[in-house]
Amino acid sequence: MVRRVRVLLLTLFLLVTGGALSAAPASAVIGGARSDYGPWAVRMLVDGKPACTGTAVTAQWIISASHCFYEQGQPVADKRISFRVGSLDMRKGVTVRPLPGKRVGSARADMLLIKVTPMKIRPARLAATGVRPGQVVRQYGWGATCTGDENTCQSPVLKQSTLRVVRQDDPRCAGHTAPGGSDFCMEKVSGIPAGGDSGGPVMSTAPRGAEVLLGVFDGSDREHVAEAGEISRQLAWIRSVVRR
């Protein structure tokens, strides 16, 4: 089995302060653009500091990347986690918290579902069919807008990158996706997601309200390619969990 060597995008943001967030660039991702839409996007914080991104899939369930919930191989306690929802500017969002013991990880992908207190936001529609090579997609998140010390340039506003799905056997994807795995590979069109974007939504390009959640972003090389777990391959698992 091909070993997957992934650039995990969870970083420790203990040095990030409210002042640093206020000063972060409003342009987005690394070379991306500021978003003007994304009601389903959720910002994850650990100990009140920016950590990852997620997506509301129901009024009480958020999906994100599993690796966002571990530090040095140990689970992050529920009481340390919070989410900001309902605003493209995370400083203006509403805080919701996980319900104790209500998070479920996938056995086949870097995905985790977290049950939270009720949210008054529009959840994302889930893709029932897979992505295809050549498909243009958008990735959303509040992550780093610079290279180097990504802790210093976390965006306070939602931003997006435009990516194009490529074949899993594309040489550029070596080490990012494994043949037969649950991830798909994308090449940069405009912007590349970085630290703090992990777990964020990869959406289809469609009119507002018609877009669907295609993937959960989980890694990139910060320059050319990125990867995401494919929602359609995990759809049965997602539906079984959120019905609980």
C-alpha positions as CSV (number, residue, x, y, z in Angstrom):
1,M,0.0,0.0,0.0
2,V,1.4,3.4,-0.9
3,R,2.2,5.4,2.1
4,R,0.5,8.8,2.1
5,V,2.9,11.6,2.9
6,R,0.7,14.6,3.5
7,V,1.5,18.2,4.6
8,L,-0.9,18.5,7.5
9,L,-2.3,22.0,7.8
10,L,-3.1,22.0,11.5
11,T,-0.7,24.5,13.2
12,L,-0.4,25.6,16.8
13,F,-1.7,29.1,17.1
14,L,-0.7,29.9,20.6
15,L,1.2,33.0,19.4
16,V,-1.8,34.4,17.6
17,T,-3.5,37.4,19.3
18,G,-6.6,39.4,18.6
19,G,-4.4,42.2,17.3
20,A,-2.7,39.9,14.9
21,L,-6.0,38.8,13.6
22,S,-7.1,42.3,13.1
23,A,-4.0,43.1,11.1
24,A,-4.2,40.0,8.9
25,P,-4.5,40.6,5.1
26,A,-8.1,40.6,3.8
27,S,-7.0,39.1,0.5
28,A,-7.2,35.4,1.2
29,V,-5.5,32.1,1.1
30,I,-2.0,32.5,-0.4
31,G,-2.7,34.5,-3.5
32,G,-6.5,33.8,-3.3
33,A,-9.5,36.1,-2.9
34,R,-11.8,37.3,-0.2
35,S,-15.1,35.5,-0.1
36,D,-18.5,37.2,-0.3
37,Y,-20.5,34.1,0.4
38,G,-20.2,31.0,2.5
39,P,-23.1,30.5,5.0
40,W,-22.0,26.9,5.8
41,A,-18.4,27.8,6.6
42,V,-17.3,27.4,10.3
43,R,-14.1,28.6,12.0
44,M,-12.6,26.2,14.6
45,L,-10.7,27.5,17.6
46,V,-8.7,25.7,20.3
47,D,-8.3,27.6,23.6
48,G,-9.8,30.6,21.8
49,K,-7.1,30.7,19.1
50,P,-7.7,30.0,15.4
51,A,-7.0,26.4,14.4
52,C,-8.9,25.0,11.5
53,T,-12.0,25.4,9.3
54,G,-15.1,23.3,9.0
55,T,-18.5,23.0,7.3
56,A,-22.0,22.8,8.8
57,V,-23.8,19.8,7.3
58,T,-26.9,20.0,9.5
59,A,-28.1,22.5,12.2
60,Q,-26.1,20.5,14.8
61,W,-23.3,18.7,12.9
62,I,-20.0,20.1,11.6
63,I,-17.5,18.2,9.4
64,S,-13.8,18.9,9.5
65,A,-10.5,17.1,9.2
66,S,-9.7,14.5,11.9
67,H,-6.1,15.8,12.3
68,C,-7.4,19.1,13.6
69,F,-8.6,17.4,16.8
70,Y,-5.2,16.0,17.8
71,E,-2.1,17.5,19.4
72,Q,1.0,15.3,19.5
73,G,-1.1,12.2,18.9
74,Q,-3.6,13.0,21.7
75,P,-7.2,14.1,21.3
76,V,-7.9,17.7,22.1
77,A,-10.4,17.9,24.9
78,D,-14.0,19.0,24.0
79,K,-13.9,21.9,26.5
80,R,-11.0,23.5,24.7
81,I,-12.8,23.6,21.3
82,S,-15.2,26.2,20.0
83,F,-16.6,27.3,16.7
84,R,-17.5,30.7,15.2
85,V,-20.5,30.5,12.9
86,G,-22.9,32.8,11.0
87,S,-20.5,35.4,9.7
88,L,-17.8,35.7,7.0
89,D,-15.9,37.7,9.6
90,M,-15.0,35.3,12.4
91,R,-14.8,38.2,14.9
92,K,-18.6,38.8,14.4
93,G,-19.7,35.2,14.4
94,V,-21.7,33.4,17.1
95,T,-19.9,30.9,19.3
96,V,-21.1,27.3,19.5
97,R,-19.4,24.5,21.4
98,P,-19.2,20.7,21.0
99,L,-21.5,18.5,22.9
100,P,-19.3,16.3,25.2
101,G,-18.3,13.0,23.6
102,K,-20.2,13.6,20.4
103,R,-17.5,13.5,17.7
104,V,-17.1,10.6,15.3
105,G,-14.1,10.1,13.0
106,S,-14.2,8.2,9.7
107,A,-12.2,5.0,9.4
108,R,-11.4,5.7,5.8
109,A,-10.7,9.4,5.4
110,D,-9.3,12.4,7.3
111,M,-12.8,13.5,8.3
112,L,-14.5,14.0,11.6
113,L,-18.1,14.9,12.5
114,I,-18.7,17.0,15.6
115,K,-22.2,17.6,17.2
116,V,-22.6,21.1,18.6
117,T,-25.3,23.2,20.1
118,P,-27.9,24.3,17.5
119,M,-26.7,26.7,14.8
120,K,-28.8,29.2,12.9
121,I,-27.0,28.9,9.6
122,R,-27.6,27.3,6.2
123,P,-25.9,23.8,6.1
124,A,-24.1,22.7,3.0
125,R,-25.7,20.3,0.6
126,L,-23.7,17.0,0.2
127,A,-22.5,15.7,-3.1
128,A,-23.8,12.3,-4.1
129,T,-21.5,11.9,-7.1
130,G,-17.8,12.0,-7.3
131,V,-15.5,14.7,-8.7
132,R,-14.1,14.4,-12.2
133,P,-10.7,15.5,-13.6
134,G,-10.9,18.9,-15.1
135,Q,-13.7,20.1,-12.7
136,V,-13.1,23.5,-11.3
137,V,-13.8,23.8,-7.5
138,R,-13.6,26.4,-4.8
139,Q,-11.9,25.9,-1.4
140,Y,-12.9,28.1,1.6
141,G,-11.2,28.9,4.9
142,W,-9.8,31.4,7.3
143,G,-6.2,30.2,7.2
144,A,-2.8,31.7,6.4
145,T,-2.4,34.4,3.8
146,C,1.4,34.2,3.7
147,T,4.3,31.7,3.6
148,G,6.7,31.4,6.4
149,D,5.2,31.8,9.9
150,E,1.6,31.1,9.1
151,N,0.6,31.9,12.7
152,T,1.1,35.6,12.0
153,C,-1.2,35.9,9.0
154,Q,-4.4,34.1,9.8
155,S,-7.3,35.8,8.1
156,P,-10.2,37.2,10.1
157,V,-12.4,37.0,7.0
158,L,-13.4,34.0,5.0
159,K,-11.3,33.6,1.8
160,Q,-11.2,31.2,-1.1
161,S,-9.0,29.6,-3.7
162,T,-9.9,28.3,-7.1
163,L,-8.6,24.8,-7.9
164,R,-9.0,22.2,-10.7
165,V,-9.3,18.5,-10.1
166,V,-6.6,16.4,-11.7
167,R,-6.2,12.6,-12.1
168,Q,-4.9,10.8,-9.0
169,D,-2.0,9.3,-11.1
170,D,-0.8,12.8,-12.0
171,P,2.9,12.9,-11.0
172,R,2.4,16.1,-9.1
173,C,0.0,14.3,-6.7
174,A,2.5,11.7,-5.7
175,G,2.6,11.6,-1.9
176,H,-0.6,13.5,-1.6
177,T,-3.1,10.9,-2.8
178,A,-3.0,7.1,-2.9
179,P,-4.5,5.1,-5.8
180,G,-7.9,3.8,-4.6
181,G,-7.9,6.1,-1.6
182,S,-10.6,8.5,-0.5
183,D,-8.8,11.7,-1.4
184,F,-8.8,13.6,-4.7
185,C,-6.0,15.9,-6.0
186,M,-6.3,19.5,-7.2
187,E,-4.0,21.9,-9.0
188,K,-3.8,25.6,-8.3
189,V,-5.8,27.9,-10.5
190,S,-5.9,31.0,-8.2
191,G,-4.6,30.8,-4.7
192,I,-3.5,27.8,-2.6
193,P,-4.9,26.9,0.8
194,A,-2.5,26.7,3.8
195,G,-2.3,26.4,7.6
196,G,-5.7,27.0,9.2
197,D,-7.7,26.0,6.2
198,S,-7.6,22.3,7.1
199,G,-11.1,20.8,7.3
200,G,-12.6,23.5,5.2
201,P,-15.1,23.0,2.4
202,V,-14.3,22.2,-1.2
203,M,-17.4,23.2,-3.0
204,S,-18.7,22.9,-6.6
205,T,-19.0,26.2,-8.6
206,A,-22.7,26.9,-8.9
207,P,-25.3,29.6,-8.2
208,R,-25.6,30.5,-4.5
209,G,-27.6,27.9,-2.8
210,A,-27.0,25.3,-5.5
211,E,-23.4,24.5,-4.7
212,V,-22.6,21.2,-3.1
213,L,-19.9,20.1,-0.7
214,L,-17.5,17.9,-2.7
215,G,-14.6,17.5,-0.2
216,V,-13.0,18.2,3.1
217,F,-9.6,19.9,2.6
218,D,-6.7,18.2,4.4
219,G,-3.4,19.2,2.9
220,S,-1.3,21.0,0.2
221,D,2.3,21.7,-0.8
222,R,1.6,25.5,-0.4
223,E,2.6,26.0,-4.0
224,H,1.0,23.8,-6.7
225,V,-1.3,21.0,-5.5
226,A,-3.8,20.3,-2.7
227,E,-5.9,17.3,-1.6
228,A,-9.3,16.7,0.0
229,G,-11.3,13.8,1.2
230,E,-14.2,13.0,-1.1
231,I,-17.7,13.5,0.4
232,S,-19.5,11.1,-2.0
233,R,-17.3,8.2,-0.9
234,Q,-18.1,9.0,2.7
235,L,-21.8,9.9,2.2
236,A,-23.2,6.7,3.8
237,W,-21.1,7.2,6.9
238,I,-22.0,10.9,7.2
239,R,-25.7,10.2,6.9
240,S,-25.5,7.4,9.5
241,V,-23.8,9.6,12.0
242,V,-26.0,12.8,11.7
243,R,-29.2,10.7,12.1
244,R,-28.1,9.9,15.7
